[in-house]
Amino acid sequence: MDWMEREKRCILQTYTRLPVVFERGDGCYVYDVNGRKYLDLVAGIAVVALGHSNKHLTDRVKEQLEKLVHISNLYYTVPQIELAEKLKEITGMDRFFFCNSGTEAVEAALKFARKATGRKKFISFTNDFHGRTMGALSVTYKERFRKPFMPLVEPVEFVEFNNADDLEKKVDENTAAVVLELVQGEAGVHPADREFIKALSELREEYGFLIVVDEVQTGFGRTGRWFARDHYALSPDIMTMAKAMGNGFPIGCCAVTDEVASKIEAGDHGSTFGGNPLSCVAALATIEYIEMERLIENSDKMGRYFADRLAESFENVRGLGLMIGFDVDDAPSFVKNCLENGVIVNNTSEKTIRLVPPLIISKEDIDAAVEVMQRIS
């Protein structure tokens, strides 16, 4: 019996998997159990920013493994404090709550927004994706994700993305927070318009709601800046992070301003594993390597190069940095054909391909990938 048959016998079938079993990775490449090599343009869905088996990360985590893995948040630990101090420097936010994933970070954000404002209503946007737990799912747009689990957290209203008029109609004095992705990832890589974000900021001044920016997929250099908010000169009240934060090691974070933090009290939220020493060291090592190797600059430069190469053959190429979307006639078939030719890509719909490769990707890797895509399209 092969690995895929064994999986069906013991794992809950909540995923639609492609027919390949991966065993190891090195840089921008992964290898299956038969030793075949693949160029990875998905990076664990925008997670493995430094590439696979990064030595700096491995060495730092090994060192921490031999010192202390977990002690709980009943006590202080040095890596957690060091990570919070570093995040304060690169995010411009003031206080941090550590958890284990992006959806957990969104759950924390929703709780903090209600506690800080005393209001109940949330605004989200058409095609936004914020996670699959009950609160995060409540502000996620797609009905197929939401309907089987209703009733969810209420009240929530959805506004047409990039439509300032619709936003103005739906925000009011009862709105606790507006929750948004500045670049919609699961929807197919669609950036927010700058004028729309300007209108959002103006409405915040008028109504006093909070702005929650979901940087789970866009953070840590993915868009050619530390965070997508840096493209918009936007100052959120709450910001969520995860994915690339630990280069594959599970860690998430909800960041808030001092004003929001002043309303949060002991016992309002918590996590057994959140901010454990091992995950915090992984995040610190990830940030260190991004800085040392100037990966934000590489993300911006290679993202522009990749988009230009793709535009030679494909329609509606869009995105920021190394977060790129484009359209094809049959995206599921395109993904399978790429896989058969040694390139891993991801489709977010029947027509849309999403590329979120490691930030270390080179022109040579991009040229090789485009050659395959052009050949099979």
Legacy VTK file of the C-alpha trace (Angstrom):
# vtk DataFile Version 3.0
C-alpha trace
ASCII
DATASET POLYDATA
POINTS 377 float
0.000 0.000 0.000
1.432 3.421 -0.943
1.609 6.531 1.249
-1.506 8.117 -0.231
-3.611 5.035 0.464
-2.254 4.896 3.999
-3.190 8.547 4.502
-6.818 7.887 3.547
-7.085 5.199 6.201
-5.979 7.363 9.133
-6.330 11.108 8.431
-9.584 13.080 8.381
-10.268 14.016 4.753
-10.514 17.803 5.134
-7.921 18.527 2.422
-7.849 18.115 -1.349
-4.282 17.034 -1.966
-2.227 16.768 -5.139
-0.759 13.308 -5.904
2.758 13.769 -4.568
4.456 12.878 -1.269
7.233 15.279 -0.285
10.154 14.202 1.871
12.694 17.032 2.086
13.510 20.529 0.909
16.531 22.691 0.135
16.235 26.395 -0.660
13.571 26.921 -3.322
13.346 23.215 -4.094
11.574 20.210 -2.571
12.017 16.497 -3.242
9.435 13.733 -3.221
9.858 10.233 -1.750
11.151 9.041 -5.135
13.872 11.695 -5.186
12.291 13.877 -7.875
13.078 17.596 -7.626
10.468 20.382 -7.797
10.762 24.183 -7.871
8.485 25.392 -5.061
6.506 28.532 -5.944
3.998 28.025 -3.120
6.367 27.881 -0.114
3.803 26.252 2.142
1.291 28.992 1.153
3.560 32.007 1.723
5.188 30.465 4.810
8.720 29.324 3.921
10.088 32.804 3.200
13.735 31.861 3.810
13.506 28.702 1.742
13.580 25.123 2.960
16.163 23.849 5.471
17.593 27.300 6.127
20.809 26.806 8.107
20.569 30.012 10.154
17.084 29.083 11.334
18.027 25.454 11.964
21.066 26.358 14.041
19.137 28.879 16.165
16.274 26.440 16.793
18.673 23.580 17.622
20.400 25.761 20.183
17.071 26.653 21.812
15.875 23.017 21.727
18.722 22.132 24.044
17.861 24.961 26.450
14.079 25.303 26.862
11.139 24.389 24.623
8.128 25.261 26.776
7.399 26.690 30.209
3.966 28.397 29.683
2.875 31.984 30.062
2.756 31.681 33.830
6.367 32.883 33.680
8.615 35.314 31.773
10.963 34.068 29.034
13.772 35.948 27.286
12.962 34.960 23.640
9.360 36.157 23.945
10.433 39.568 25.235
13.187 39.875 22.607
10.737 38.998 19.839
8.177 41.539 21.044
10.879 44.224 21.139
11.949 43.357 17.587
8.366 43.365 16.316
7.849 46.756 17.917
10.761 48.015 15.826
9.624 46.622 12.460
5.834 46.958 12.784
5.415 50.290 14.555
2.828 48.629 16.802
3.056 48.803 20.607
1.989 45.555 22.304
1.879 41.928 21.175
-0.075 38.765 21.956
1.514 35.540 20.724
-0.427 32.509 19.521
0.100 29.602 17.111
-1.522 30.500 13.782
-3.142 33.165 11.667
-6.695 32.205 12.522
-5.836 32.373 16.236
-4.410 35.847 15.707
-7.689 36.925 14.069
-9.707 35.434 16.937
-7.653 37.521 19.361
-8.123 40.625 17.205
-11.919 40.280 17.247
-11.984 39.881 21.025
-9.658 42.810 21.587
-11.676 45.024 19.231
-14.898 44.355 21.116
-13.257 44.851 24.495
-11.524 48.073 23.474
-14.583 49.692 21.868
-17.495 48.222 23.794
-19.172 47.681 20.408
-20.236 44.443 18.683
-20.447 44.901 14.902
-17.712 43.908 12.443
-17.255 44.940 8.824
-15.388 42.697 6.370
-15.179 42.593 2.569
-16.255 40.534 -0.391
-13.744 37.739 -1.007
-11.762 38.387 2.196
-10.363 35.288 3.927
-9.399 35.432 7.595
-9.464 31.817 8.798
-11.698 28.843 9.569
-12.326 28.967 13.322
-15.703 30.346 14.358
-14.770 33.996 14.871
-12.349 34.238 11.939
-14.857 32.386 9.763
-17.488 34.963 10.662
-15.490 37.674 8.843
-14.544 35.363 5.940
-16.681 35.979 2.869
-17.193 32.726 0.944
-20.541 31.148 1.701
-19.248 27.610 1.153
-16.875 28.088 4.086
-19.481 29.764 6.305
-22.869 28.145 5.659
-22.317 24.679 7.222
-21.286 26.253 10.548
-23.889 28.968 11.045
-24.863 30.675 13.262
-21.520 32.423 13.525
-20.408 35.559 15.371
-22.850 38.392 14.704
-23.373 41.104 13.616
-21.069 41.080 10.577
-21.649 42.998 7.341
-19.719 42.513 4.113
-18.743 45.506 1.985
-17.730 45.361 -1.666
-13.925 45.398 -1.731
-12.472 48.704 -2.952
-15.921 50.362 -2.890
-15.755 53.411 -0.605
-19.414 54.285 -1.163
-20.571 50.875 0.014
-18.268 51.120 3.031
-19.694 54.509 3.982
-23.230 53.091 3.861
-22.470 50.184 6.203
-20.188 51.575 8.932
-21.895 53.298 11.852
-21.605 54.089 15.572
-22.056 50.386 16.410
-19.043 49.247 14.366
-16.295 47.822 16.561
-13.831 47.200 13.744
-13.294 46.996 10.020
-11.252 43.862 9.236
-9.438 43.641 5.908
-6.666 42.147 3.823
-4.721 44.860 2.025
-3.886 42.251 -0.609
-6.554 39.568 -0.834
-4.654 36.301 -1.056
-7.153 33.455 -1.147
-9.307 35.513 -3.533
-6.521 35.521 -6.135
-4.086 38.308 -5.158
-6.031 41.557 -5.402
-4.491 44.689 -3.813
-6.599 47.399 -2.204
-6.844 50.760 -3.972
-5.021 53.577 -2.228
-8.011 55.911 -2.463
-10.156 53.260 -0.840
-7.744 52.956 2.094
-7.688 56.739 2.418
-11.501 56.742 2.623
-11.370 53.980 5.245
-9.018 56.038 7.409
-11.278 59.073 7.109
-14.330 57.060 8.160
-12.402 55.787 11.191
-11.943 59.400 12.271
-15.659 60.023 11.891
-17.064 56.916 13.593
-14.301 55.821 15.972
-14.121 52.177 14.912
-10.851 50.235 14.837
-9.000 49.096 11.724
-7.783 45.500 11.871
-5.273 44.704 9.119
-4.793 41.000 8.402
-1.103 40.624 7.488
-1.068 36.851 7.959
-0.174 36.206 4.310
1.301 39.597 3.388
3.741 40.006 6.270
7.503 39.653 6.650
8.629 40.835 3.225
6.104 39.039 1.047
4.942 42.203 -0.765
8.367 43.833 -1.075
7.945 45.700 2.220
7.979 44.407 5.780
4.170 44.552 5.712
1.531 45.437 3.129
0.440 48.398 5.272
3.797 49.996 4.415
2.609 50.425 0.813
-0.383 52.423 2.017
1.026 54.495 4.887
-1.810 53.013 6.945
-1.680 52.958 10.753
-3.882 50.079 11.934
-5.203 49.772 15.471
-4.735 45.999 15.390
-2.600 43.853 13.094
-2.485 40.068 12.732
0.571 38.062 11.640
1.585 34.419 11.142
2.653 32.283 8.128
6.201 33.496 7.261
6.772 34.707 10.827
8.496 31.441 11.796
9.429 30.131 8.330
7.270 27.071 8.948
7.467 26.906 12.714
3.926 27.482 14.062
3.611 30.986 15.499
1.094 33.802 15.162
0.746 37.245 16.663
-1.881 39.910 17.277
-0.368 43.400 17.586
-2.213 46.392 19.037
-1.651 50.058 19.756
-1.170 51.331 23.297
-4.696 52.750 23.183
-6.193 49.318 22.509
-3.830 47.668 24.998
-5.012 50.003 27.750
-8.445 48.330 27.603
-7.162 44.734 27.779
-6.885 43.081 31.191
-5.362 39.912 32.612
-7.576 36.962 31.750
-9.130 38.536 28.662
-7.291 36.058 26.433
-4.620 33.394 26.668
-2.709 30.548 25.015
-0.867 27.553 26.439
1.635 27.265 23.607
1.574 30.844 22.307
4.937 32.580 22.477
6.861 29.547 23.710
10.656 29.947 23.636
11.173 27.695 20.623
8.643 29.433 18.374
9.913 32.875 19.397
13.499 31.942 18.553
12.303 30.646 15.169
10.611 33.999 14.514
13.666 35.965 15.656
15.908 33.882 13.388
13.534 34.451 10.471
13.602 38.227 10.951
17.393 38.176 11.384
17.902 36.308 8.115
15.498 38.571 6.206
17.553 41.539 7.377
20.973 39.956 6.828
20.217 38.792 3.290
18.129 41.830 2.305
15.217 39.612 1.354
12.692 42.446 1.370
14.656 44.131 -1.388
14.892 40.802 -3.223
11.147 40.295 -2.880
10.496 43.674 -4.479
13.049 43.230 -7.258
12.273 39.591 -8.103
8.548 40.235 -7.805
8.751 42.897 -10.491
10.893 40.643 -12.681
8.552 37.670 -12.233
5.480 39.773 -13.053
7.147 41.146 -16.188
8.085 37.650 -17.388
4.595 36.310 -16.739
3.010 39.241 -18.591
4.724 37.991 -21.763
2.273 35.073 -21.891
-0.536 35.466 -19.342
-3.467 37.772 -18.685
-4.171 40.041 -15.724
-0.845 39.644 -13.915
-1.149 41.462 -10.577
0.171 41.668 -7.037
2.884 43.188 -4.884
6.403 41.828 -4.428
6.491 38.029 -4.490
2.725 37.745 -4.053
1.524 37.352 -7.634
-1.705 36.307 -9.297
-2.588 35.744 -12.941
-5.372 34.135 -14.950
-5.460 31.014 -17.122
-8.277 29.135 -18.879
-8.200 26.070 -16.612
-6.315 26.655 -13.357
-6.659 23.126 -11.827
-5.243 21.558 -14.997
-2.489 24.178 -15.115
-1.476 23.273 -11.532
-1.358 19.555 -12.353
0.624 20.104 -15.556
3.127 22.293 -13.720
3.539 19.617 -11.047
4.171 16.959 -13.688
6.897 19.234 -15.076
8.591 19.856 -11.735
7.064 23.225 -10.749
4.698 23.713 -7.804
2.037 26.408 -8.185
-1.332 26.995 -6.513
-4.784 27.872 -7.854
-7.288 29.877 -5.805
-10.172 29.420 -8.279
-10.974 27.743 -11.572
-9.195 30.557 -13.424
-6.606 32.045 -11.057
-3.046 31.003 -10.223
-1.306 32.307 -7.085
2.493 32.389 -6.740
4.092 32.991 -3.313
7.631 31.539 -3.619
10.452 31.771 -1.072
11.866 35.292 -0.870
15.295 33.926 -1.798
14.192 33.093 -5.354
16.587 34.072 -8.161
16.171 35.191 -11.770
17.400 31.769 -12.876
14.646 30.063 -10.881
12.039 32.454 -12.275
13.201 31.930 -15.860
13.042 28.154 -15.397
9.522 28.393 -13.974
8.253 30.686 -16.736
9.707 28.402 -19.414
7.661 25.505 -18.015
4.496 27.601 -17.717
4.799 28.928 -21.249
5.386 25.432 -22.585
2.335 23.867 -20.969
-0.107 26.760 -21.469
LINES 1 378
377 0 1 2 3 4 5 6 7 8 9 10 11 12 13 14 15 16 17 18 19 20 21 22 23 24 25 26 27 28 29 30 31 32 33 34 35 36 37 38 39 40 41 42 43 44 45 46 47 48 49 50 51 52 53 54 55 56 57 58 59 60 61 62 63 64 65 66 67 68 69 70 71 72 73 74 75 76 77 78 79 80 81 82 83 84 85 86 87 88 89 90 91 92 93 94 95 96 97 98 99 100 101 102 103 104 105 106 107 108 109 110 111 112 113 114 115 116 117 118 119 120 121 122 123 124 125 126 127 128 129 130 131 132 133 134 135 136 137 138 139 140 141 142 143 144 145 146 147 148 149 150 151 152 153 154 155 156 157 158 159 160 161 162 163 164 165 166 167 168 169 170 171 172 173 174 175 176 177 178 179 180 181 182 183 184 185 186 187 188 189 190 191 192 193 194 195 196 197 198 199 200 201 202 203 204 205 206 207 208 209 210 211 212 213 214 215 216 217 218 219 220 221 222 223 224 225 226 227 228 229 230 231 232 233 234 235 236 237 238 239 240 241 242 243 244 245 246 247 248 249 250 251 252 253 254 255 256 257 258 259 260 261 262 263 264 265 266 267 268 269 270 271 272 273 274 275 276 277 278 279 280 281 282 283 284 285 286 287 288 289 290 291 292 293 294 295 296 297 298 299 300 301 302 303 304 305 306 307 308 309 310 311 312 313 314 315 316 317 318 319 320 321 322 323 324 325 326 327 328 329 330 331 332 333 334 335 336 337 338 339 340 341 342 343 344 345 346 347 348 349 350 351 352 353 354 355 356 357 358 359 360 361 362 363 364 365 366 367 368 369 370 371 372 373 374 375 376
